[in-house]
Amino acid sequence: MDAGTADSAVAGVRGMTRAAWTAVFLAATACDSAPDITHTLHTDSVGIPIATAVTPLWAPGEGWTVDDEPFVEIGSISGAPEYQFANVVGAVRLSNGDIVVADYGASELRRYDAQGVFLWSAGREGEGPGEFESLDFVATMPGDSLVTYDWVLMRIQIFDPDGRLVRTLRAELPSDVATPGGSAPDRAVGVVDGRLIVRFAEMAGGTTMGIVRWVDYRLVALDLGDGSATSLIVVGGEEVDLVRREDGRLSDGRYVFFNQPEFGTAAGAVAVIDTEAWRVRLVSPLDGSIERIVRREVAPREATDAVVEGLIKEVLPRFSGNGGPSGSDFEAKRRAAKAKVAHLMREATV
């Protein structure tokens, strides 16, 4: 990995989920022009290449590691305000090694040199040009331009490397996309090939009750030059226990072990990660076509008593302090949790 590649990845390293790391690893494996059949099996389905990971490339102890000592530390709990952060949502490294941090709490972008010395800040709370109501995302473009996304204002703002506002765009659906149940942009996924990928949450018609995926997620590519939008793919959202109440409204009860899709961008593609299927679909940011699939063969776990008890033992203390509940309260919660987990695991394996 060269310096430029490493620089563009710095913002997401600490926040990447295990599923995202799996996507990166499998994608790298799939790109090998002459893979060892022991590790990866290459097939094809209707013109779409499929790479199935058979065994790990790394033996135990040979995987990636993170150094104990950071290259640079920025921030303090006291002292100058430019070094205090309220809620950092992202950071990117520029081509010369400088670092730009997006602080949601301060509604600011702050640039520091490679040694962590403060250089400038841009933005403040508000709705005007260069201001933020909800600074949720930062990424870079060629030339070190900075792309930000504001969820509340549904607005994209592009700044030059010196923090000057260059362009403002709206996060909107393509005009030819109709969503009868309603739709709204809820977060930015990443920047790829001059496009910001934004996830829209939308209501689907004819929703059934029970264990379902609700709401749907639509990925939209927004051209950072002219603001045009292209719908890429629609997938089911978080898995919930959906119930219609007596007043006609929906109640979406969530639980600990729910499945949900994950999304990412890298190497000119959008990754759609299916957590329940150990599958990553690599989607074109131009038209949403599936360019490649990387996957693993993993058999579903049977919901045995031992599995359920182990999950309950791990989860219950999270909701009741370090020691967890005790006595009759613990037994009541344990029985209720066991019944719920067993039911949900059976649903997941059907």
N, C-alpha and C positions, 0 to 999 in steps of 0.2 A: 504494500500500500504506500503510495507516494504521499508527500506532504499535503498536496491539494485535496486528495481524497480524504485523508484523515481530518483536515480542517473542516470540510463540509459536513462531517459526521459528528462533530463534537457536541452539537446541541442535543442530540437524542440519546447519547450513550448511557447517561445515568438513568433516564426514564424509560428505556426500552423494556418491554415485557419479555417473558420467556418465549412467547409465541413469535414476537418480532425477531428475536435472536435466531429462533429456529428458521424463520423465513430467510434471513440473511445467509445462514449456514447452508441451507438446502439450495438456495439460489446459486451460491458460489459453487456448490458441488455440481449442480446441473450444467453450469457453464464450462465445465472441464471438457475439452474436446476429445479426450480419450480416457474416460473414467474406468476405474477398475471395477469389473462386474461384481466383485465381492462386496463393494460398498454401495453402488448405485446401479439400478436397472433402468434402462432407457427404452420407452415404448412410444406408441403414437396412437391417438384416437381422433379420427375425423380431421386429420391434419394438425392436431394440437400436440406438441411434444409433451410427454409425461416422464418425469424423473422420480423414481421411487427409491428412497433411501432404505437400503437393506441392513447395513451395519454401519456403526460410526467410523469416520475416518481416524478419529483420535482414540488412543488407548486411555485408560484411566490415568489422570494426572498430566495429560498432554494437551489439554484444552487451553483456551485463552485465559489469561490472568490479568488482574489489575494491580499495578504497583501500589505498595503501601503509602508511598510519599507522592503527593500531587506535584505536577510541574509548576503550578502557580495557584495561589489562593487569593480570592477576591471577596471582601466583605468582613464586617466586624459588627459586634453587638453594641459598640459605643464609638464615639469619635465623630469624624466628619460625616455628614449625611450622605454624601455621594458613595460612601462605602457601606452604608446600611441598606439592607433589603427587607421588603415586607413580604413579598411572595413572588419568587422567581419562577417564570413559566417556561423559559428557554434561554439558551445562549448559543451563539455562533462564533466561529473563528474566521477572521478575514484572511485574505491571501498573504498579508504581511505578518500574520501572527497575532494581530490585535483581536480583542474579544468584545463582542457586543452582547449585553445582557438585557433581557426584557423583564421588567418588574411590574407585575400586575398591580400590586398594592400601591405603588407610586405612580402608575400610569406613565412610565418612562422607559425609553431606551437609553442605555449608558454604555459608552465605549471606553475600554481600557487598553493600554498597550500590552505587549506580550509579557511584561513583568507585573501587570496588575495595577499600573498607575492610571488614575482617572484622567480622561481626555475631554469628554463632553457628554451632555445628556440632551435628549429631545423628547418632547411630549409632556402632557399634563392631563389631568382629568377634565373632561368636557366633550362636547360634540362638534367643536370647530375643526378646521383643517389642522392636521398634525396632533390632534388631541385624541384621548381614548376614554371610553366608558368601561371597556373590558378588554384590556390588552392580553390576549390569550395565546399568541403565537408569534414567532419570529423565525425567518429563514433568510438565506442569501440567494442572490442571482449572480450570473456572470458580471464581473466588474465591481463586485462587493456591494451592489445595491441591496437594501434590506426590505424584506416583505413582512408586513404585519397584518394580523387579522383581529378584528373587534367583533366578538359574538353579539353583544347587545346592539350595536349599530349596524350589524351585518355589512361591515365595511372593510375593504382591503386598502391599506396605505403603503406606498412604496417610497422609501427614503434613499437618498444618495449616501455614500460612505461617510459624509460629514454631518449627517443628521438632518439634512434639508428635505422637506417634503417634495416629491417629484410628481406623484400621480395618486389619484383616489378612484377606486372602483367599488361597485356594489356587488355583493354576493347574491346572485339571483339565479333562479332556474331558467333553462332555455325556454324561449317563448312557445315552443311546440310541445312542451311537457305539461300534461294536465294531471293534477293530483286532487281528486274530488274530496278526499278526507282532510286536506290541508298539508302544508309542508313548510319547513323552516330550516335554514342553515344552523347547525349547532356546533361544529368545530372544524378547524383546518387540519388536514392530514399531512401535507407536505408539498414541496415545490418540485416539479419535474418538467424538464423541457419547456421552460417558460410558462408553465401553467400552475396555478394553485389548486390543489385538490381539496375540495370542501365536502364534508359529510352533511347531508340534509336528512332530517328526521321527518317521516311522513306517515300519516294514518292510512291504513289500507282498508278498503271496503269489505264488508262481509266478514269481520273478525269473529272467529270462533272462541269459545271459552275453554278454560283448562290450561294445560302447559303448552304455551305457544310462543312464537317469536313475535314480539310486539314492542315498539313500532318497527316499520321498515326503515332501512338506511339506503339512501341514494348517494352515490359518489358523483360529483359534478366537477369537471375541469374548467377553470376560469382562466382565459387567456390574459396574462398580465400586461399585454400590450394594448389590446383593444377592448378588453372586458367581455368578449363573447364567451358563452357558456355551452358546454357539451355534456350531456348526461352519459355516464359511462356504464354503471351497473347498479342494480337494486338487489339488496340482500336482506334477509330477516335480521332484526336487531337483537336486543337482549331477550333471553328466555325468561318468561314470567309466568306466574300462576294467575291467569286473568279471570276475574269474576265480575258479573254484572250485579250491581247492588239493587236494592228495592226501589231507589229513586231513579233507576235507569242509567246511572253513571257506571263507568268501569273502574275497577280497583285492580291495580297491577302489583300483586304481592311478589316481592323478590326474595330469593333465598341464596344461601351461601354458595351452592355448587352449580349455579346457572351457567349455561354456555352463552357466548356472545361472539360476534365477529371482531377481528382486529384489522387495522389498516396501516399501511406504510408506503413510503416511496423510496426508490433507489434504482440506480443503473437504468434510467429511462423507462421505468415501468411502475405501475401501482400494484402493491401486494394486497390481496384480499385473503385474510387468514381465517380459516374455519376451525375454531378451537375444538369442536367436537369430532372433527373428521381427520385431524392431523394432515391438513391439506392447505396449500398456498396456491392461489390462482394469481398469475402475473398478467395484469390487464394493461392494454395500450392506453396511454393518456390522450391519444388522439380520437379514438372512436369507441373505446370500451371493449374491443375484441380481446378474447383470451389468447395470449401468446404462448403461455407455457403453464404447466401444472407441476408442482413438486409436492411430494407426499410421503407418508410412511404407512406401512401396514401395521396397525395396532388393533388387536382384538378388544372389544368392549369388556369392561370389568363386570363380573357378575356381582349383583348386590347381595352378597352373603352377610350373615350376621356379623362375622368378624370384620368385614370391610366397613359396615355401617357403624359398629361400635368404635372402630378406630377413628373414623371421621368425626363422630360426635365428641370423642375424648379430646380431639385436637381443636375443635371449633368452640365448644361451650365456654371454656375459660376466657375467650376473647370478649365475651359479652358480660362477664361477671367478675372482672378483676383478675389478678394473677393466679389466685387460688381456685377460682371458679365457684359455682354454687355448691351447696352441700345439703345433706339431709333430704327431707321430703321434697323440698323445692328442686333440688338437683334431679331426683328420680322422676318427678313430673315432667321437667323439661327434657330429660333424657328420653323418656318414653315418647313424648310428642315429637322430638327431633328425629328419633329413630323411625317412627312411622312416616314422617315427612320425607326423610332422606331415602328410605326404601322405596316409597312411591315414586319419587322423582327419578331415582336410578333405574327403576323398572321402565318408566316412561322413556328414558333416554336410550334404552337398549332395544326398544321395540322397533 
